[in-house]
Amino acid sequence: MYATTRIDDHLAETPAEYRGHSRGYRRQVLFGRETGSAHLTLSVGQLDADGSIDAVVHSHETSVYVLGGTLAVTTLGQVTHLGPDHCMVLPVGEVYAVAAVDGPARWLQMVAPGEIDDGRRRDTFFTGDDLTGRGPVVPDMRDPRNRNAVRFDAASMDLGRLAGGSDVNAPTVSPSMATALLAYSGIGVKMLLDQNTGAQLHTLFMVDYQPTAIAHPHDHPFEEAYVFLAGRVHALVDGEEIAFGPGDVLWCGVGADHGFENRGDELVRWIEVQAPQPPARHSYRFSREWEHLAAKLEG
C-alpha cells in the first residue's frame, strides 16, 4: 500500500482542537490514518507573523523540521530558535509551546505513532502552562547539553569536500559519529533525528541521490514517507513507475515495494521519515535477492 500527494499551502487549515489555543496556525495533513498509516502522521505547519500555539502535550512523539522562517520552541525551561533546516524532537509527554519569530514560519511535522482522529480518545492536551523560559539559544552540535535539536548543513553531504578531510575543531563540527554521513552507490544518507537525539518512535534523515544513483526495489517492516526537495527522481512503487519532483510527497506502508533512480544530471534530495524505528537487523528486504534464491532453488 502506498499514497502520494503534494504540499499545497492553500489546503492548510486550523485543526479543530487548536481553535482557541493558537493564533495564526494552520496545517496541511499529508499522510495519516485516512491514507492507511497507523504508525505516522506527516503534515506541514504554518504560523503567521506573531502566530503561536499554546502550551501543549501529546501522547505521541513529535518532531519538526523548519522549512522557512524561524520557529521558537519553548520547552524544559528554555526557548530554542529553529531556523531553516533546523529540526528537533519533542518526546512523548513533554510540554512545549511554539511561536513564529520575526515573520511567518513553516515546518514539516512528524508524529509517531499516527494521531488518533476517530474520536475514541484524545492524544493532544493543552495545559495552560506559562512556559516562558531562558533563551533564546541556537542549537550547537558541539555543546554536550544539546539533546534533541539538529541543523542540516548541505555541505555535510558534499562527498568531494569530505574526501579532503575536515577541521574537527571547527565550531559547527561535532566529533560524534552520530552526525556522520553514510554514502554508498552514489547515495548519501545524513541521519538527523534518531535515538541519539532523543527520538524513540521514529527517525528523520536527509537523502541525496547523485546522477545515475539507483536503489533497487525493496520493502521494510515499517512505514516510510518521503518529502522531495530538489531534482527529479523516478520511483517504482508496487510495480508502478512514478516521477517525483520538489513538493511531491510519497508514503509507503509496511511491505510496499519501492525503488528509486536518478536518471538526470542534477542532484536529487529528499527528507525521509520512518516509523516505527528500524530494527537492528533485516530493515531492508531486496526483491532481487529473494528472486535470485527462487531461481537458484528452481535450477
NUMI-230220 format. One line per 8 residues: their letters; for each residue x, y, z of C-alpha. Coordinates in nm, 2 decimals, padded with zeros to 4 digits. Example, Ala and Ser with C-alpha at 12.3 -4.5 7.8 and 13.67 -1.06 7.14 Angstrom:
2
AS = 01.23,-00.45,00.78  01.37,-00.11,00.71
REM end
This chain:
299
MYATTRID = 00.00,00.00,00.00  00.12,00.35,-00.08  -00.01,00.70,-00.13  00.11,01.02,-00.30  00.03,01.39,-00.26  00.17,01.74,-00.30  00.24,02.01,-00.05  -00.01,02.29,-00.11
DHLAETPA = -00.03,02.56,00.15  -00.38,02.66,00.02  -00.51,02.33,00.17  -00.39,02.41,00.52  -00.65,02.48,00.79  -00.66,02.52,01.17  -00.73,02.18,01.34  -01.04,02.18,01.55
EYRGHSRG = -00.86,02.10,01.88  -00.63,02.40,01.82  -00.90,02.66,01.78  -00.89,02.88,02.09  -00.54,02.75,02.17  -00.35,02.90,01.88  -00.31,03.22,01.68  -00.24,03.22,01.31
YRRQVLFG = -00.18,02.85,01.30  -00.28,02.62,01.01  -00.16,02.28,00.88  -00.19,02.05,00.58  -00.20,01.68,00.68  -00.01,01.49,00.41  -00.05,01.13,00.54  -00.23,00.98,00.84
RETGSAHL = -00.49,00.72,00.93  -00.71,00.83,00.64  -00.44,00.73,00.40  -00.37,00.40,00.57  -00.09,00.50,00.80  -00.11,00.37,01.16  00.25,00.45,01.26  00.29,00.81,01.15
TLSVGQLD = 00.11,01.14,01.07  00.30,01.38,00.85  00.19,01.74,00.80  00.32,02.09,00.71  00.25,02.35,00.97  00.23,02.73,00.92  00.23,03.02,01.16  00.16,03.38,01.06
ADGSIDAV = 00.39,03.65,01.18  00.34,03.68,01.56  00.15,03.35,01.54  00.18,03.09,01.83  00.05,02.77,01.97  -00.02,02.75,02.35  00.15,02.50,02.58  00.06,02.15,02.47
VHSHETSV = 00.15,01.79,02.54  00.09,01.48,02.34  00.07,01.10,02.39  00.28,01.07,02.07  00.63,01.16,01.98  00.67,01.47,01.76  00.95,01.62,01.55  00.97,01.94,01.35
YVLGGTLA = 01.19,02.03,01.05  01.18,02.40,00.97  01.13,02.48,00.60  01.11,02.86,00.63  01.12,03.14,00.88  01.22,03.09,01.25  01.03,02.89,01.49  01.07,02.94,01.87
VTTLGQVT = 01.01,02.62,02.07  00.98,02.66,02.44  01.02,02.35,02.65  01.21,02.24,02.96  01.26,02.60,03.07  01.44,02.70,02.76  01.35,02.88,02.43  01.52,02.74,02.12
HLGPDHCM = 01.51,02.93,01.79  01.50,02.69,01.50  01.58,02.85,01.16  01.56,02.68,00.82  01.70,02.32,00.81  01.69,02.30,01.19  01.50,02.01,01.34  01.40,01.90,01.69
VLPVGEVY = 01.24,01.61,01.87  00.97,01.66,02.13  00.94,01.34,02.33  00.61,01.18,02.44  00.47,01.37,02.74  00.69,01.68,02.71  00.51,02.01,02.73  00.60,02.27,02.47
AVAAVDGP = 00.48,02.58,02.30  00.58,02.73,01.97  00.57,03.08,01.82  00.68,03.25,01.49  00.98,03.48,01.52  01.03,03.80,01.31  00.78,03.68,01.04  00.58,03.37,00.94
ARWLQMVA = 00.72,03.02,00.99  00.67,02.70,00.81  00.77,02.35,00.91  00.74,01.98,00.84  00.59,01.79,01.14  00.62,01.42,01.20  00.42,01.23,01.46  00.47,00.87,01.57
PGEIDDGR = 00.26,00.67,01.62  -00.01,00.82,01.40  -00.26,01.07,01.55  -00.58,00.94,01.69  -00.85,01.11,01.49  -01.16,00.88,01.52  -01.30,01.02,01.84  -01.21,00.72,02.05
RRDTFFTG = -00.98,00.92,02.28  -00.76,01.22,02.28  -00.39,01.24,02.22  -00.34,01.62,02.24  -00.38,01.82,02.56  -00.34,02.19,02.62  -00.20,02.25,02.97  -00.24,02.63,03.02
DDLTGRGP = 00.12,02.65,03.14  00.33,02.96,03.12  00.64,02.83,02.96  00.84,03.15,02.95  01.20,03.03,02.97  01.56,03.13,02.93  01.70,03.20,02.59  01.67,03.21,02.31
VVPDMRDP = 01.95,02.97,02.21  02.06,02.83,01.88  02.13,02.45,01.86  02.50,02.38,01.89  02.61,02.03,01.79  02.93,02.06,01.99  02.75,02.15,02.32  02.70,01.83,02.52
RNRNAVRF = 02.39,01.99,02.68  02.22,01.98,02.34  02.00,01.68,02.35  01.74,01.69,02.08  01.80,01.96,01.82  02.00,01.94,01.50  02.07,02.15,01.19  02.10,02.01,00.84
DAASMDLG = 02.40,02.15,00.66  02.41,02.08,00.28  02.79,02.10,00.29  02.79,01.79,00.52  02.67,01.58,00.22  02.93,01.71,-00.02  03.14,01.39,-00.08  03.42,01.59,-00.26
RLAGGSDV = 03.46,01.82,00.03  03.45,01.54,00.29  03.71,01.34,00.09  03.96,01.61,00.16  03.91,01.58,00.53  03.76,01.83,00.77  03.86,02.05,01.06  03.73,01.88,01.37
NAPTVSPS = 03.80,02.20,01.56  03.55,02.40,01.35  03.28,02.54,01.58  03.00,02.37,01.39  03.16,02.03,01.37  03.06,01.75,01.61  03.31,01.49,01.70  03.03,01.23,01.73
MATALLAY = 02.98,00.95,01.47  02.61,01.02,01.52  02.64,01.31,01.27  02.85,01.11,01.01  02.75,01.07,00.65  02.66,00.73,00.52  02.75,00.71,00.15  02.70,00.41,-00.09
SGIGVKML = 02.64,00.37,-00.46  02.60,00.74,-00.53  02.36,00.77,-00.24  02.42,00.99,00.07  02.23,00.95,00.39  02.26,01.21,00.67  02.08,01.10,00.99  01.92,01.39,01.18
LDQNTGAQ = 01.68,01.26,01.43  01.70,00.91,01.59  01.78,00.77,01.94  02.10,00.98,01.95  01.88,01.29,01.96  01.61,01.16,02.18  01.37,01.01,01.93  01.24,00.66,02.03
LHTLFMVD = 00.95,00.60,01.79  01.07,00.74,01.46  01.37,00.86,01.26  01.42,01.16,01.02  01.71,01.20,00.78  01.82,01.36,00.46  01.89,01.16,00.14  02.09,01.26,-00.17
YQPTAIAH = 02.10,01.08,-00.50  02.38,01.17,-00.73  02.32,01.14,-01.11  02.28,00.77,-01.21  02.23,00.66,-00.84  01.98,00.38,-00.80  01.83,00.18,-00.52  01.67,-00.14,-00.64
PHDHPFEE = 01.31,-00.24,-00.53  01.29,-00.33,-00.17  01.04,-00.31,00.12  01.06,-00.26,00.50  00.89,-00.38,00.82  00.80,-00.02,00.90  00.63,00.28,00.73  00.82,00.55,00.54
AYVFLAGR = 00.74,00.89,00.39  00.95,01.10,00.15  00.93,01.48,00.11  01.11,01.56,-00.22  01.31,01.89,-00.21  01.53,01.90,-00.52  01.58,01.74,-00.86  01.36,01.48,-01.02
VHALVDGE = 01.36,01.11,-00.93  01.19,00.81,-01.09  01.04,00.56,-00.85  00.90,00.21,-00.89  00.63,00.17,-00.62  00.44,-00.16,-00.61  00.51,-00.21,-00.98  00.40,00.15,-01.08
EIAFGPGD = 00.66,00.39,-01.22  00.61,00.75,-01.08  00.83,01.06,-01.12  00.86,01.29,-00.82  00.99,01.65,-00.80  01.01,01.93,-00.54  00.69,01.95,-00.34  00.58,01.59,-00.41
VLWCGVGA = 00.54,01.35,-00.11  00.52,00.97,-00.11  00.41,00.73,00.17  00.49,00.36,00.16  00.32,00.12,00.40  00.48,-00.19,00.55  00.56,-00.43,00.27  00.52,-00.18,-00.02
DHGFENRG = 00.79,-00.24,-00.28  00.98,00.07,-00.38  01.30,00.17,-00.55  01.44,00.50,-00.68  01.66,00.60,-00.98  01.81,00.94,-01.06  01.81,00.95,-01.44  01.90,01.32,-01.47
DELVRWIE = 02.22,01.51,-01.43  02.12,01.70,-01.12  02.13,01.61,-00.75  01.81,01.46,-00.61  01.74,01.54,-00.24  01.46,01.45,-00.01  01.37,01.43,00.36  01.28,01.08,00.47
VQAPQPPA = 01.10,00.96,00.79  01.04,00.62,00.92  00.81,00.48,01.19  00.85,00.27,01.40  01.23,00.29,01.42  01.40,00.02,01.21  01.50,-00.30,01.38  01.87,-00.38,01.44
RHSYRFSR = 01.86,-00.63,01.16  01.65,-00.70,00.85  01.54,-00.34,00.79  01.57,-00.40,00.41  01.43,-00.68,00.20  01.56,-00.65,-00.15  01.33,-00.82,-00.40  01.60,-00.93,-00.64
EWEHLAAK = 01.79,-01.12,-00.37  01.49,-01.34,-00.30  01.42,-01.37,-00.67  01.78,-01.49,-00.71  01.71,-01.75,-00.44  01.40,-01.87,-00.61  01.58,-01.91,-00.94  01.87,-02.09,-00.77
LEG = 01.64,-02.34,-00.60  01.44,-02.40,-00.91  01.76,-02.45,-01.11
REM end
